[in-house]
Amino acid sequence: MIFYTVKTEVRREIVIKKSKFIATIFSISSLDEAQKKLNEIKMEFRDATHCPYSLRIGYERIIERFSDDGEPPRSSGLPILQELKKTNVTNILLVVTRYFGGIKLGLGGLNRAYRESAMLVLDTAKKVRSLPLVRFDLSLDRVYSGKIRNILEHFNARIIQENYGDKAEYSVKIEKERKKGFLEALKTVTRGKIRIREVPSED
């Protein structure tokens, strides 16, 4: 199955019976990052009535989470999750912030409102193919750091962490399907003088 994610953060707003629904979608790579984004939303909309959300992370073993955040059970987080699954997206956090407008929507009305909010932001967001990533920890002589940086750029590697002490050390993620060429390039430019450790996937 081909999965997709969003290229950038997107936000859309609708009003239903005087209640305002603000849907925000993010690309994420971990539960920690999802929690950080959720905290930021709750801080930005600290006076909101509710902030239900749903997320999906991974590929072979997809992690799915949702929360109604005080709304009636399964009235908000679940319909958001169902829309994520319909569009085959992963590594996604979708939060719908609600400002209560004084008119109760009922369970069915809430379900439709949150579903519509999720659909709107998903339809608007530019989607890109989401490929499985593999993580490597690299350690090498600093003399090779310039060449290594060129390789990281060529393979569109995501640098998670880098340190320069006695050795140049990098923690990076690359697309899994490019793993073989990436490792060969690293060994070639360093003449084999590099320590490579593949970090076990959480997926």
Backbone as ProteinMPNN parsed JSONL, in Angstrom:
{"seq_chain_A": "MIFYTVKTEVRREIVIKKSKFIATIFSISSLDEAQKKLNEIKMEFRDATHCPYSLRIGYERIIERFSDDGEPPRSSGLPILQELKKTNVTNILLVVTRYFGGIKLGLGGLNRAYRESAMLVLDTAKKVRSLPLVRFDLSLDRVYSGKIRNILEHFNARIIQENYGDKAEYSVKIEKERKKGFLEALKTVTRGKIRIREVPSED", "coords_chain_A": {"N_chain_A": [[0.832, -1.194, 0.0], [0.482, 2.246, -0.783], [1.454, 5.057, 1.014], [0.72, 8.372, 2.223], [1.782, 11.672, 3.246], [1.622, 14.995, 4.675], [2.946, 17.953, 3.184], [3.412, 20.443, 4.382], [2.447, 22.261, 7.349], [-1.04, 22.803, 7.685], [-3.999, 24.744, 7.975], [-7.496, 25.02, 8.532], [-10.768, 26.47, 8.816], [-14.102, 26.205, 10.025], [-17.54, 27.133, 10.637], [-20.185, 25.958, 12.517], [-23.416, 26.086, 13.436], [-22.849, 28.257, 15.154], [-20.666, 27.306, 16.578], [-17.175, 27.262, 16.442], [-14.847, 25.549, 14.478], [-11.563, 24.642, 14.234], [-9.291, 23.251, 12.235], [-6.159, 21.691, 12.218], [-3.354, 20.384, 10.606], [-0.485, 18.321, 10.795], [2.761, 17.149, 9.785], [4.435, 14.466, 11.251], [6.979, 12.559, 13.029], [7.229, 10.999, 15.239], [5.864, 9.894, 18.422], [6.574, 11.597, 20.461], [7.084, 13.989, 19.097], [4.523, 14.463, 18.162], [3.163, 14.937, 20.577], [4.422, 17.269, 21.369], [3.594, 19.063, 19.33], [0.856, 19.007, 19.817], [0.732, 20.127, 22.357], [1.571, 22.69, 21.708], [-0.57, 23.593, 20.149], [-2.625, 23.572, 22.062], [-1.665, 25.519, 23.739], [-1.671, 27.742, 22.058], [-4.408, 27.993, 21.53], [-5.568, 28.406, 24.078], [-7.901, 29.154, 25.327], [-9.87, 27.66, 24.209], [-12.7, 25.395, 23.919], [-12.55, 22.593, 23.479], [-10.035, 20.244, 22.284], [-9.923, 17.908, 20.38], [-8.157, 15.159, 18.822], [-6.377, 13.187, 16.36], [-3.982, 10.706, 15.403], [-1.592, 9.11, 13.226], [1.115, 6.925, 12.867], [3.872, 5.425, 11.254], [4.352, 2.373, 9.251], [4.391, -0.606, 8.498], [3.496, -1.566, 10.974], [1.219, 0.271, 12.059], [0.833, 2.929, 14.283], [-1.939, 4.12, 15.958], [-3.736, 6.724, 17.391], [-6.246, 8.451, 19.293], [-8.154, 11.171, 20.7], [-10.939, 12.436, 22.506], [-10.967, 14.622, 24.083], [-12.681, 15.626, 26.18], [-15.098, 15.941, 24.834], [-18.19, 14.128, 24.086], [-17.794, 10.538, 24.337], [-16.126, 9.03, 21.582], [-17.114, 10.819, 19.735], [-15.609, 12.64, 18.36], [-12.645, 12.412, 18.195], [-12.504, 9.824, 17.024], [-14.009, 9.992, 14.495], [-12.263, 11.773, 13.211], [-9.944, 10.193, 13.006], [-10.948, 8.186, 11.312], [-11.193, 9.563, 8.907], [-8.51, 10.084, 8.36], [-7.607, 7.497, 7.848], [-9.077, 6.839, 5.581], [-7.843, 8.335, 3.603], [-5.359, 7.257, 3.365], [-3.125, 8.275, 4.798], [-0.151, 8.75, 6.726], [2.119, 9.203, 9.515], [1.107, 11.549, 10.623], [-0.523, 14.164, 12.366], [-3.638, 15.327, 13.338], [-5.46, 17.917, 14.515], [-8.446, 19.176, 15.851], [-9.692, 22.074, 16.893], [-12.148, 23.339, 19.047], [-14.431, 25.975, 19.537], [-17.037, 26.542, 21.567], [-20.284, 27.502, 20.588], [-22.643, 27.965, 21.915], [-24.857, 26.543, 21.127], [-25.994, 23.313, 21.384], [-24.848, 20.47, 19.654], [-25.41, 17.801, 19.626], [-24.79, 14.217, 19.603], [-24.643, 13.035, 17.0], [-24.431, 15.342, 15.449], [-22.018, 16.444, 16.361], [-20.251, 14.446, 15.536], [-20.481, 14.64, 12.733], [-19.582, 17.268, 12.379], [-16.886, 17.256, 13.252], [-15.878, 15.368, 11.512], [-16.296, 16.65, 9.053], [-14.617, 18.855, 9.383], [-12.103, 17.608, 9.481], [-12.044, 16.441, 6.918], [-12.031, 18.741, 5.327], [-9.52, 20.012, 5.86], [-7.795, 17.97, 5.11], [-8.397, 17.696, 2.401], [-7.468, 20.111, 1.483], [-4.735, 20.219, 2.102], [-1.473, 19.777, 0.712], [-0.417, 16.746, -0.44], [2.214, 14.345, -0.147], [4.119, 11.514, -1.226], [4.749, 9.156, 1.296], [7.514, 7.615, 2.522], [9.035, 4.708, 4.015], [11.514, 5.197, 6.531], [14.965, 4.794, 7.452], [17.227, 4.7, 10.176], [20.534, 5.84, 10.918], [23.499, 5.831, 12.879], [26.466, 7.578, 12.664], [30.011, 7.605, 12.757], [33.102, 9.166, 12.287], [36.348, 10.201, 11.029], [37.092, 13.658, 11.336], [38.13, 14.856, 9.113], [36.779, 13.903, 6.942], [34.321, 15.07, 7.02], [33.257, 17.114, 5.371], [32.858, 15.825, 2.873], [31.052, 13.895, 3.692], [28.865, 15.45, 4.392], [28.097, 16.3, 1.857], [27.202, 13.889, 0.779], [25.05, 13.311, 2.474], [23.36, 15.388, 1.755], [22.949, 14.748, -0.94], [21.5, 12.36, -0.754], [19.232, 13.226, 0.414], [19.115, 13.142, 3.202], [17.845, 13.251, 6.509], [19.035, 15.085, 9.091], [19.309, 14.21, 12.347], [20.819, 14.596, 14.596], [24.024, 16.06, 15.307], [27.464, 16.011, 16.122], [30.657, 17.368, 16.931], [33.641, 16.378, 17.926], [36.43, 14.685, 18.966], [35.837, 13.018, 16.934], [33.715, 13.215, 14.022], [30.301, 13.056, 14.363], [27.175, 11.758, 13.437], [23.649, 11.508, 13.469], [21.285, 10.18, 11.468], [18.47, 10.068, 9.167], [17.264, 8.25, 6.386], [15.556, 7.522, 3.272], [14.322, 4.253, 3.152], [14.492, 2.686, 0.842], [16.712, 3.667, -0.416], [18.872, 2.854, 0.941], [21.021, 0.978, 0.368], [22.647, 2.214, -1.663], [23.371, 4.49, -0.27], [24.919, 3.55, 1.923], [27.052, 2.4, 0.524], [28.171, 4.683, -0.665], [29.026, 6.121, 1.584], [31.065, 4.449, 2.594], [32.824, 4.475, 0.465], [33.768, 7.179, 0.156], [35.029, 7.548, 2.579], [36.93, 5.673, 2.571], [36.373, 3.343, 3.871], [36.802, 3.998, 6.486], [34.897, 4.45, 8.657], [32.421, 4.296, 11.15], [29.41, 2.639, 11.247], [26.182, 2.432, 12.441], [23.14, 0.846, 12.365], [20.11, 1.934, 13.525], [17.651, 0.246, 15.329], [14.34, 0.028, 14.055], [11.364, 1.647, 15.242], [9.033, 1.074, 14.141]], "CA_chain_A": [[0.0, 0.0, 0.0], [1.193, 3.514, -0.832], [1.005, 6.006, 2.022], [1.023, 9.781, 1.975], [1.807, 12.589, 4.373], [1.456, 16.361, 4.178], [4.225, 18.627, 2.975], [3.54, 21.529, 5.358], [1.301, 22.468, 8.246], [-2.173, 23.458, 7.04], [-5.096, 25.036, 8.919], [-8.748, 25.474, 7.943], [-11.757, 26.8, 9.841], [-15.517, 26.236, 9.643], [-18.468, 27.467, 11.719], [-21.408, 25.167, 12.448], [-24.332, 26.489, 14.513], [-22.121, 29.206, 15.99], [-19.431, 26.727, 17.1], [-16.063, 27.392, 15.505], [-13.971, 24.377, 14.42], [-10.297, 25.0, 13.587], [-8.554, 22.007, 11.974], [-4.745, 21.882, 11.898], [-2.715, 19.108, 10.291], [0.978, 18.366, 10.857], [3.577, 15.965, 9.519], [5.19, 14.104, 12.452], [7.767, 11.339, 12.868], [7.276, 10.258, 16.499], [4.842, 10.261, 19.402], [7.082, 12.763, 21.188], [6.853, 15.167, 18.26], [3.079, 14.684, 18.157], [2.796, 15.552, 21.849], [4.926, 18.649, 21.34], [2.699, 19.843, 18.476], [-0.432, 19.101, 20.504], [0.914, 21.114, 23.43], [1.632, 24.014, 21.088], [-1.94, 23.949, 19.767], [-3.387, 23.874, 23.268], [-1.178, 26.804, 24.243], [-2.139, 28.784, 21.137], [-5.859, 28.131, 21.708], [-5.736, 28.039, 25.495], [-9.265, 29.451, 25.761], [-10.806, 26.825, 23.449], [-13.504, 24.464, 24.715], [-12.022, 21.236, 23.309], [-9.024, 20.033, 21.235], [-9.796, 16.501, 19.989], [-7.138, 14.926, 17.806], [-6.058, 11.821, 15.959], [-2.674, 10.597, 14.756], [-1.126, 7.827, 12.674], [2.567, 6.907, 12.681], [4.455, 4.151, 10.87], [4.014, 1.751, 7.978], [3.969, -1.999, 8.64], [2.709, -1.619, 12.212], [0.833, 1.665, 12.228], [0.335, 3.372, 15.583], [-3.088, 5.013, 15.832], [-4.221, 7.272, 18.665], [-7.175, 9.576, 19.185], [-8.696, 11.668, 21.959], [-12.114, 13.303, 22.395], [-10.643, 15.816, 24.875], [-13.834, 16.147, 26.909], [-16.333, 15.766, 24.076], [-18.76, 12.801, 24.34], [-16.939, 9.454, 23.818], [-16.15, 8.617, 20.181], [-17.845, 11.795, 18.928], [-14.718, 13.598, 17.7], [-11.366, 11.819, 17.826], [-12.689, 8.68, 16.128], [-14.281, 10.413, 13.106], [-11.038, 12.341, 12.635], [-9.103, 9.043, 12.644], [-11.539, 7.505, 10.157], [-10.853, 10.33, 7.706], [-7.085, 9.84, 8.09], [-7.468, 6.154, 7.271], [-9.669, 6.862, 4.239], [-6.941, 8.991, 2.656], [-4.076, 6.539, 3.377], [-2.03, 9.113, 5.27], [0.533, 8.309, 7.933], [3.024, 10.211, 10.073], [0.201, 12.7, 10.601], [-1.331, 14.57, 13.518], [-4.701, 16.234, 12.95], [-6.134, 18.456, 15.703], [-9.573, 20.066, 15.57], [-9.977, 22.905, 18.061], [-13.545, 23.808, 19.01], [-14.955, 27.024, 20.405], [-18.475, 26.308, 21.69], [-21.046, 28.689, 20.221], [-23.862, 28.115, 22.705], [-25.907, 25.639, 20.649], [-25.544, 21.929, 21.439], [-24.958, 19.814, 18.346], [-25.801, 16.399, 19.759], [-23.731, 13.269, 19.247], [-24.535, 12.94, 15.543], [-23.962, 16.622, 14.926], [-20.589, 16.55, 16.663], [-19.552, 13.509, 14.666], [-20.434, 15.212, 11.383], [-18.79, 18.499, 12.393], [-15.463, 16.924, 13.321], [-15.539, 14.682, 10.263], [-16.233, 17.668, 8.003], [-13.4, 19.649, 9.622], [-10.962, 16.794, 9.067], [-12.093, 16.314, 5.456], [-11.674, 20.023, 4.72], [-8.077, 20.264, 5.918], [-7.136, 16.917, 4.334], [-8.579, 18.015, 0.98], [-6.697, 21.313, 1.175], [-3.296, 19.997, 2.286], [-0.719, 19.144, -0.373], [0.086, 15.458, 0.031], [3.369, 13.761, -0.826], [4.296, 10.109, -0.871], [5.484, 8.953, 2.547], [8.287, 6.389, 2.405], [9.686, 4.27, 5.26], [12.86, 5.717, 6.761], [15.867, 4.005, 8.293], [18.115, 5.619, 10.9], [21.918, 5.409, 11.114], [24.453, 6.631, 13.647], [27.739, 7.561, 11.941], [31.181, 8.166, 13.45], [34.192, 9.169, 11.326], [37.339, 11.26, 11.213], [36.54, 14.948, 10.944], [38.656, 15.238, 7.799], [35.819, 13.483, 5.921], [33.005, 15.635, 7.315], [32.754, 17.849, 4.215], [32.36, 14.857, 1.89], [29.869, 13.247, 4.256], [27.761, 16.398, 4.268], [27.652, 16.253, 0.464], [26.436, 12.649, 0.605], [23.783, 13.483, 3.184], [22.529, 16.261, 0.923], [22.592, 14.017, -2.168], [20.497, 11.335, -0.446], [18.131, 13.89, 1.137], [19.097, 12.619, 4.568], [17.379, 14.144, 7.572], [20.002, 15.045, 10.19], [18.642, 14.253, 13.649], [21.773, 15.144, 15.556], [25.41, 16.041, 14.866], [28.429, 16.447, 17.129], [32.039, 17.415, 16.455], [34.648, 16.313, 18.984], [37.545, 13.98, 18.343], [35.254, 12.466, 15.71], [32.458, 13.806, 13.551], [29.243, 12.075, 14.619], [25.88, 12.141, 12.905], [22.507, 10.601, 13.535], [20.533, 10.609, 10.287], [17.434, 9.189, 8.612], [17.127, 8.305, 4.929], [14.53, 6.624, 2.75], [14.776, 2.868, 3.252], [14.786, 2.128, -0.473], [17.998, 4.206, -0.869], [19.85, 2.415, 1.944], [22.193, 0.32, -0.201], [23.504, 3.203, -2.301], [23.843, 5.401, 0.771], [26.005, 2.896, 2.657], [28.197, 2.263, -0.387], [28.772, 6.004, -0.835], [29.73, 6.446, 2.828], [32.292, 3.647, 2.692], [33.731, 4.87, -0.609], [34.424, 8.478, 0.392], [35.865, 7.48, 3.798], [37.832, 4.534, 2.377], [36.027, 2.353, 4.879], [37.142, 4.472, 7.839], [33.677, 5.0, 9.227], [31.62, 3.35, 11.945], [27.999, 2.808, 10.896], [25.27, 1.6, 13.237], [21.734, 1.01, 12.018], [19.286, 1.986, 14.733], [16.42, -0.537, 15.122], [13.149, 0.822, 13.822], [10.259, 1.524, 16.187], [7.852, 0.737, 13.343]], "C_chain_A": [[0.874, 1.255, 0.0], [0.585, 4.465, 0.197], [1.431, 7.421, 1.639], [1.125, 10.533, 3.295], [1.618, 13.992, 3.809], [2.811, 17.046, 4.123], [4.465, 19.708, 4.023], [2.315, 21.556, 6.264], [0.216, 23.25, 7.512], [-3.28, 23.642, 8.08], [-6.317, 25.53, 8.15], [-9.795, 25.613, 9.05], [-13.165, 26.75, 9.255], [-16.341, 26.604, 10.875], [-19.754, 26.698, 11.493], [-22.257, 25.504, 13.667], [-23.603, 27.276, 15.596], [-20.884, 28.629, 16.689], [-18.355, 26.814, 16.026], [-15.161, 26.156, 15.62], [-12.722, 24.748, 13.608], [-9.455, 23.727, 13.448], [-7.123, 22.333, 11.55], [-4.104, 20.52, 11.691], [-1.204, 19.292, 10.236], [1.562, 17.058, 10.341], [4.431, 15.703, 10.759], [5.967, 12.823, 12.187], [7.828, 10.506, 14.14], [6.142, 10.706, 17.411], [5.275, 11.491, 20.198], [6.832, 14.049, 20.406], [5.365, 15.507, 18.211], [2.635, 15.387, 19.435], [3.246, 17.005, 21.912], [4.008, 19.547, 20.515], [1.348, 20.048, 19.156], [-0.364, 20.128, 21.629], [0.937, 22.538, 22.878], [0.239, 24.502, 20.691], [-2.745, 24.356, 20.995], [-2.935, 25.192, 23.905], [-1.685, 27.954, 23.372], [-3.626, 29.063, 21.336], [-6.237, 27.772, 23.144], [-7.149, 28.291, 26.01], [-10.314, 28.628, 25.007], [-11.535, 25.861, 24.369], [-12.933, 23.056, 24.668], [-10.97, 21.223, 22.2], [-8.888, 18.535, 20.93], [-8.743, 16.344, 18.889], [-7.092, 13.449, 17.434], [-4.687, 11.832, 15.305], [-2.455, 9.196, 14.219], [0.375, 7.95, 12.432], [2.993, 5.503, 12.256], [3.935, 3.622, 9.548], [3.499, 0.325, 8.172], [3.098, -2.192, 9.881], [2.346, -0.182, 12.58], [0.287, 1.912, 13.633], [-0.797, 4.361, 15.335], [-3.553, 5.438, 17.226], [-5.271, 8.336, 18.379], [-7.683, 9.94, 20.574], [-9.891, 12.562, 21.671], [-11.954, 14.583, 23.212], [-11.883, 16.452, 25.523], [-15.147, 16.136, 26.15], [-16.913, 14.381, 24.4], [-17.914, 11.699, 23.689], [-17.224, 9.109, 22.366], [-16.919, 9.58, 19.268], [-16.927, 12.658, 18.071], [-13.402, 12.974, 17.257], [-11.498, 10.683, 16.83], [-13.054, 9.093, 14.707], [-13.081, 11.078, 12.432], [-10.128, 11.214, 12.163], [-9.639, 8.344, 11.402], [-11.237, 8.24, 8.853], [-9.374, 10.167, 7.35], [-6.9, 8.505, 7.383], [-8.014, 6.108, 5.838], [-8.694, 7.391, 3.198], [-5.543, 8.372, 2.643], [-2.909, 7.439, 3.785], [-1.428, 8.501, 6.536], [1.565, 9.365, 8.319], [2.332, 11.577, 10.09], [-0.427, 12.906, 11.979], [-2.363, 15.579, 13.021], [-5.474, 16.627, 14.208], [-7.274, 19.361, 15.252], [-9.946, 20.786, 16.863], [-11.39, 23.462, 17.949], [-13.776, 24.922, 20.028], [-16.475, 26.88, 20.416], [-19.251, 27.597, 21.447], [-22.36, 28.859, 20.949], [-25.001, 27.216, 22.278], [-25.361, 24.207, 20.649], [-25.821, 21.238, 20.11], [-25.46, 18.378, 18.442], [-24.692, 15.488, 19.261], [-23.535, 13.165, 17.742], [-24.001, 14.215, 14.922], [-22.489, 16.844, 15.173], [-19.776, 15.666, 15.729], [-19.396, 14.087, 13.268], [-19.543, 16.444, 11.333], [-17.294, 18.202, 12.404], [-15.015, 16.2, 12.057], [-15.372, 15.697, 9.125], [-14.979, 18.524, 8.139], [-12.164, 18.895, 9.15], [-10.895, 16.669, 7.554], [-11.613, 17.591, 4.786], [-10.167, 20.24, 4.721], [-7.303, 19.208, 5.138], [-7.249, 17.193, 2.828], [-7.709, 19.189, 0.55], [-5.197, 21.062, 1.18], [-2.666, 19.324, 1.075], [-0.082, 17.869, 0.165], [1.271, 14.998, -0.815], [3.496, 12.317, -0.378], [5.176, 9.986, 0.372], [6.168, 7.596, 2.491], [8.91, 6.015, 3.745], [11.115, 4.8, 5.34], [13.655, 4.747, 7.615], [16.866, 4.97, 8.919], [19.496, 5.0, 11.086], [22.643, 6.388, 12.031], [25.809, 6.469, 12.979], [28.832, 8.192, 12.799], [32.378, 8.048, 12.525], [35.178, 10.271, 11.66], [36.795, 12.564, 10.653], [37.017, 15.397, 9.563], [37.667, 14.889, 6.683], [34.462, 14.185, 6.057], [32.414, 16.414, 6.129], [32.152, 16.925, 3.173], [31.09, 14.169, 2.389], [28.658, 14.165, 4.146], [27.204, 16.416, 2.842], [26.797, 15.02, 0.203], [25.076, 12.761, 1.274], [22.821, 14.346, 2.37], [22.047, 15.527, -0.321], [21.468, 13.015, -1.92], [19.313, 11.895, 0.351], [17.985, 13.354, 2.56], [18.601, 13.688, 5.542], [18.347, 14.013, 8.751], [19.259, 15.235, 11.513], [19.537, 14.924, 14.676], [23.163, 15.099, 14.942], [26.3, 16.625, 15.955], [29.831, 16.404, 16.529], [32.965, 17.486, 17.662], [35.907, 15.747, 18.372], [37.115, 13.375, 17.012], [34.063, 13.318, 15.293], [31.386, 12.722, 13.696], [27.906, 12.621, 14.135], [24.85, 11.067, 13.228], [21.551, 11.067, 12.444], [19.453, 9.596, 9.929], [17.403, 9.381, 7.101], [16.003, 7.365, 4.511], [15.087, 5.202, 2.674], [15.199, 2.303, 1.905], [16.122, 2.634, -1.036], [19.147, 3.757, 0.038], [21.132, 1.865, 1.331], [23.165, 1.331, -0.818], [24.122, 4.163, -1.297], [25.039, 4.8, 1.503], [27.256, 2.741, 1.792], [28.925, 3.598, -0.552], [29.567, 6.404, 0.408], [31.073, 5.728, 2.909], [33.314, 4.06, 1.638], [34.484, 6.151, -0.266], [35.315, 8.467, 1.639], [36.897, 6.359, 3.707], [37.629, 3.495, 3.483], [36.285, 2.784, 6.311], [35.949, 5.199, 8.46], [32.966, 3.911, 10.023], [30.146, 3.664, 11.694], [27.157, 1.872, 11.761], [23.839, 1.89, 12.81], [20.899, 0.925, 13.296], [17.991, 1.222, 14.475], [15.195, 0.36, 15.002], [12.118, 0.576, 14.904], [8.992, 1.099, 15.474], [7.696, -0.779, 13.272]], "O_chain_A": [[1.885, 1.314, 0.7], [-0.63, 4.654, 0.248], [2.356, 7.633, 0.855], [0.62, 10.085, 4.325], [1.469, 14.16, 2.598], [3.705, 16.754, 4.917], [5.587, 19.875, 4.5], [1.287, 20.946, 5.969], [0.497, 24.224, 6.814], [-3.47, 22.796, 8.954], [-6.201, 26.348, 7.238], [-9.712, 24.954, 10.087], [-13.395, 27.195, 8.131], [-15.901, 26.413, 12.008], [-20.348, 26.768, 10.417], [-21.858, 25.236, 14.801], [-23.728, 26.994, 16.787], [-20.133, 29.371, 17.322], [-18.586, 26.488, 14.862], [-14.764, 25.768, 16.718], [-12.821, 25.121, 12.439], [-8.964, 23.194, 14.444], [-6.898, 23.138, 10.646], [-4.287, 19.61, 12.499], [-0.704, 20.283, 9.704], [0.942, 16.0, 10.445], [5.082, 16.618, 11.264], [5.665, 12.088, 11.247], [8.411, 9.422, 14.137], [5.537, 11.758, 17.203], [4.447, 12.324, 20.564], [6.424, 15.065, 20.97], [4.985, 16.678, 18.217], [1.83, 16.318, 19.392], [2.54, 17.862, 22.442], [3.676, 20.655, 20.936], [0.765, 21.13, 19.082], [-1.298, 20.907, 21.824], [0.401, 23.464, 23.486], [-0.093, 25.674, 20.872], [-3.46, 25.358, 20.975], [-3.731, 25.89, 24.533], [-2.077, 29.005, 23.88], [-4.058, 30.216, 21.316], [-7.113, 26.94, 23.383], [-7.554, 27.711, 27.017], [-11.512, 28.871, 25.151], [-11.058, 25.545, 25.46], [-12.84, 22.391, 25.7], [-10.991, 22.06, 21.297], [-7.837, 17.952, 21.198], [-8.475, 17.275, 18.128], [-7.68, 12.594, 18.096], [-4.275, 12.835, 14.723], [-3.05, 8.228, 14.691], [0.849, 8.938, 11.872], [2.536, 4.511, 12.823], [3.197, 4.292, 8.825], [2.302, 0.075, 8.028], [2.088, -2.894, 9.839], [3.07, 0.489, 13.315], [-0.6, 1.201, 14.106], [-0.633, 5.327, 14.59], [-3.736, 4.607, 18.116], [-5.208, 9.033, 17.366], [-7.647, 9.128, 21.499], [-9.876, 13.347, 20.723], [-12.729, 15.525, 23.045], [-12.098, 17.66, 25.424], [-16.207, 16.305, 26.753], [-16.197, 13.537, 24.939], [-17.371, 11.904, 22.603], [-18.371, 8.922, 21.96], [-17.326, 9.209, 18.167], [-17.393, 13.336, 17.155], [-13.074, 13.001, 16.07], [-10.705, 10.579, 15.895], [-12.446, 8.577, 13.769], [-12.904, 10.959, 11.22], [-9.598, 11.266, 11.054], [-8.863, 7.95, 10.531], [-11.046, 7.609, 7.813], [-9.022, 10.118, 6.172], [-6.126, 8.399, 6.432], [-7.464, 5.41, 4.986], [-8.71, 6.953, 2.047], [-4.64, 8.894, 1.989], [-1.832, 7.374, 3.191], [-2.112, 7.827, 7.306], [1.846, 10.292, 7.559], [2.874, 12.59, 9.649], [-0.808, 11.953, 12.659], [-2.016, 16.561, 12.366], [-6.066, 15.781, 14.878], [-7.095, 20.21, 14.379], [-10.454, 20.175, 17.804], [-11.786, 23.987, 16.908], [-13.383, 24.833, 21.192], [-17.126, 27.075, 19.39], [-18.935, 28.644, 22.012], [-23.12, 29.782, 20.654], [-26.01, 27.124, 22.977], [-24.367, 23.927, 19.98], [-26.889, 21.399, 19.52], [-25.889, 17.803, 17.441], [-23.768, 15.934, 18.581], [-22.406, 13.201, 17.254], [-23.21, 14.172, 13.979], [-21.78, 17.367, 14.313], [-18.746, 16.082, 15.199], [-18.314, 14.033, 12.684], [-18.825, 16.648, 10.355], [-16.526, 18.814, 11.661], [-13.895, 16.4, 11.588], [-14.429, 15.613, 8.338], [-14.35, 18.878, 7.142], [-11.287, 19.466, 8.502], [-9.818, 16.778, 6.967], [-10.878, 17.544, 3.799], [-9.595, 20.612, 3.696], [-6.26, 19.514, 4.56], [-6.305, 16.949, 2.076], [-7.266, 19.259, -0.596], [-4.468, 21.622, 0.362], [-3.249, 18.415, 0.485], [0.701, 17.911, 1.114], [1.325, 15.228, -2.023], [3.043, 11.943, 0.703], [6.216, 10.635, 0.478], [5.509, 6.558, 2.422], [9.275, 6.893, 4.527], [11.83, 4.844, 4.339], [13.095, 3.98, 8.398], [17.3, 5.931, 8.284], [19.626, 3.809, 11.371], [22.433, 7.599, 11.971], [26.256, 5.345, 12.75], [28.6, 9.191, 13.481], [32.661, 6.961, 12.022], [34.893, 11.158, 12.464], [36.12, 12.576, 9.623], [36.373, 16.227, 8.922], [37.7, 15.493, 5.61], [33.55, 13.912, 5.277], [31.204, 16.376, 5.908], [31.073, 17.194, 2.646], [30.173, 13.894, 1.615], [27.555, 13.711, 3.843], [25.994, 16.53, 2.641], [25.792, 15.09, -0.504], [24.064, 12.353, 0.705], [21.623, 14.07, 2.305], [20.89, 15.658, -0.718], [20.59, 12.837, -2.764], [18.5, 11.144, 0.89], [16.875, 13.144, 3.051], [18.908, 14.872, 5.4], [18.461, 12.938, 9.342], [18.66, 16.281, 11.761], [19.084, 15.709, 15.509], [23.461, 14.208, 14.147], [25.943, 17.597, 16.62], [30.153, 15.525, 15.73], [33.061, 18.515, 18.331], [36.403, 16.264, 17.371], [37.916, 13.237, 16.087], [33.482, 14.043, 16.101], [31.553, 11.605, 13.206], [27.553, 13.774, 14.384], [25.156, 9.875, 13.254], [21.063, 12.196, 12.476], [19.509, 8.432, 10.327], [17.5, 10.499, 6.595], [15.556, 6.523, 5.291], [16.197, 4.987, 2.187], [16.153, 1.529, 1.825], [16.615, 2.094, -2.026], [20.272, 4.239, -0.098], [22.225, 2.255, 1.742], [24.361, 1.304, -0.529], [25.263, 4.595, -1.46], [26.058, 5.467, 1.683], [28.377, 2.927, 2.265], [30.155, 3.637, -0.577], [30.658, 6.963, 0.295], [32.09, 6.33, 3.252], [34.52, 4.004, 1.878], [35.708, 6.2, -0.386], [36.241, 9.27, 1.752], [37.65, 6.123, 4.652], [38.574, 2.864, 3.957], [36.021, 2.03, 7.247], [36.0, 6.396, 8.744], [32.922, 2.752, 9.612], [29.691, 4.79, 11.897], [27.4, 0.666, 11.803], [23.377, 3.029, 12.88], [20.986, -0.048, 14.045], [17.296, 1.512, 13.502], [15.037, 1.325, 15.75], [11.994, -0.532, 15.425], [7.986, 0.796, 16.116], [6.76, -1.275, 12.645]]}, "name": "protein", "num_of_chains": 1, "seq": "MIFYTVKTEVRREIVIKKSKFIATIFSISSLDEAQKKLNEIKMEFRDATHCPYSLRIGYERIIERFSDDGEPPRSSGLPILQELKKTNVTNILLVVTRYFGGIKLGLGGLNRAYRESAMLVLDTAKKVRSLPLVRFDLSLDRVYSGKIRNILEHFNARIIQENYGDKAEYSVKIEKERKKGFLEALKTVTRGKIRIREVPSED"}
